């Protein structure tokens, strides 16, 4: 039914306008079908039906230490346990499709001269299995040798459009590098580790190679393997015994043909939104993977000791990665506690989806009293009140002031250096001389930040406004706040009480008794949750060509996506404040042509996305069809439009 609706939405649009009440069940049925679809998706879960093709470098440790027992309770040589797990890994890859998508090479880690490519990149996985089973322990541990030899083979053999991964197992740390000698001295091992990491990063840069690293046994250099995985978009696994090793290889086999997402959560101590060299990662922070369309949480993980997190086995699609803030912390990047958006395509690995956090100082608020001064011609006292988030006065905080350079008429004559024990600071403000014409200025006061308290500011507007006429407007928008709809204007229980656009533009036009337009302008109106309406205004004088004489006028009010309203009689006396009667606006004029018709209906249907993606919707169309301004175009907007249709045209 949903498909039929959108196949010929114009015909249905005409029927809906002619028979309003008959259209309501359609909406309910549509929503039910979408709900059923989403429920089925939730039951199915995050499922990838097939792998993307991969070219995999298997880098396998055959150093002498692999002859040791697997564990204290298992005398099986490590190399035998590793062979069994690795060949099982290849069995899984071979079964992923009838014609294997996966090609695998095998390179060994040993002493420089023994570290060789045993099998070049091939889709004959049986050949690779046979080569693994033939390995015997020998030599040292030149991890760089294994990586570079694997790369040298990989370059001529890699396939275009195929995901590149490396699966590397070792039971120890790097003890040798290319051209060096095997040694367990600290200096040699440090150099060997440095070169091994550099080789892995080079493979990532050159071939977009992601490393899945496995540490096997009790002598592993975890940090090196963690660094290699983290810096290439892969993941590190530790296997203390054979059973765990087998499970790890099975997990990697499931994951390598799918995408991955990784990043770091770091302590952004200076709030500059980048991780500086001295800023470290934070451990045990929760990160969630979210479906961008359904907003369902698909998986969660926590950051490791370095602040790193990884999601593997991610299907192609659009996602959000969301950080759960801990108490007392703020998120510095992305700003405003936003999530990271991620697109997985052809099972790619997306890295550097980082989050900066900062341990927030106690919040403070600085209040100026009064906030605005009109027609000031002499000194005037301003009192500042600094309080923390609990309303407790904050003392001993320096306060400074700023006057824009082009407003030299404003003078600030006295200031206390710091807030006193009651959180107060006093200023004397005024104009250095009486302006000869209209004057607008502002002084901003700032409390300084300390280790315990955040900075805060407040501003005082200083205005000298001779002979200006002020207008104050109040607007109720159907479906928002304390405004119902055209069918029942006073019933607002279903109206959105927290609109996303808290500030809107209101255009107004003034006509004389003969219908001639005498003045027009735009003012900003602001939503107040306490009153459930938008209100605001401005003053106008000769600078804005406001030259009306006293008398009766007609006023026409316009705000986007709503039908225009006309107020028959407005008495205007220049120099006074005019309070315009409150106006209720009919919603639904999505194309802003001052009429409700099938064109508006089509736009709403195109952006309808209660449970499924919209059929045809731009960002601009979504904004214009979100009639109740809650961020979604859904059944609420659809029904509101139908209930507004008894009014076809604006004034």
Buried (B, 14 or more C-beta within 10 A) or exposed (E): EBEEBBEEBEEBBEBBBEEBEEBBEBBEEBBEBBEEEBEEBEEEEBEBEEBBBBBBBBBBBBBBBBBBEBBEEEEBBBBBBBBBBBBBBBBBBBEBEEEBBBBBBBBBBBBBEBBBBBBBBBBEBEBBBBBBEEBEBBBBBBBBBBBBBBBEBBEEEBEEEBBBBBBBBBBBBBBBBBEBEBBEEEEBBEBBBBBBBBBBBBBBEEBBBBBBBBBBBEBBBEBBBBBBBBBBBBBBBBBBBBBBBBEBBBBBBBBBBBBBBBBBBBBBBEEEEEBEEEBBBBEEBBBBBBBBBBEBEBBBBEBBEBBBBBBBBBBBBEBBBBBEBEEEBBBBBBEEEEBBEBEBEEBBBBBEBBBBBBEBBBEBBBBBEEEEBEEBEEEBEBEBBBBBEEEEBBBEBBBEBEBEEEBEBBBBEEBEEEBEEEBBBEBEBBBEEEBEEBBEBBBBBBBEEBEEBBEBBBBBBBBBBEEBBBBBBBBBBBBBBBBBBBBEEEEBEEBBBEBEBEEBEBBBBBBBEEEEEBBEBEBEBEBBEEEBBBBBBBBBBEEEEBEBEEEEBBBBBBBBBBBBBEBEEBEBEBEEEBEBEEBBBBBBBBBBEEBBBBBBBBBBBBBBBBBBEBBEBEEEBBBBBBBBBBEBBBBBBBBBBBBBBEEEEBE
